Amino acid sequence: MKLMNIGFGNLVSSDKLVAVAAPDAAPVKRIVQEAKAKGMLIDATCGRKCKSVLICESNHVVLSAVSCETIQSRAEGSEEKDE
C-alpha cells in the first residue's frame, strides 16, 4: 500500500484512487453533494479552500486543499520510487 500526502498531514492510499478532479465543474459538484448525502464524503481541507476532489474505488470522495497538479506529481513520484 502506497500512502500519498494530500495536505496537512492527511494521507490517502494512491492504489485506491480512481480520479483527481478540480472542484469547479458542475458534475464534480454533483458527485460531492451525492457523497455528502450518503455519508461518503471526507473533508481533508482543514478549513481551507477545496482545490481538488479525489474519488476512490470505494466510492468515497475526499476533498483536499492541495491542487490537482501537486497531487499528480506526488502520485508520479511515489510510482517512481517503487520502480
Long-range contacts (C-beta under 8 A, 24 or more apart in sequence): 2-78, 2-79, 2-82, 4-71, 4-74, 4-75, 4-78, 5-74, 6-44, 6-52, 6-54, 6-62, 6-64, 6-66, 6-71, 7-44, 7-45, 7-46, 7-48, 7-64, 7-65, 7-66, 8-44, 8-45, 8-46, 8-48, 8-65, 10-44, 10-46, 10-64, 12-54, 12-56, 12-62, 13-56, 14-75, 14-78, 14-79, 16-56, 16-57, 16-58, 17-54, 17-55, 17-56, 17-57, 17-75, 18-55, 18-56, 18-57, 19-54, 19-55, 20-52, 20-53, 20-54, 20-55, 20-68, 20-71, 20-72, 20-75, 21-52, 21-53, 21-55, 21-68, 22-51, 22-52, 22-53, 22-68, 23-50, 23-51, 23-52, 23-53, 23-63, 28-53, 31-55, 31-61, 32-61, 32-63, 35-59, 35-60, 35-61
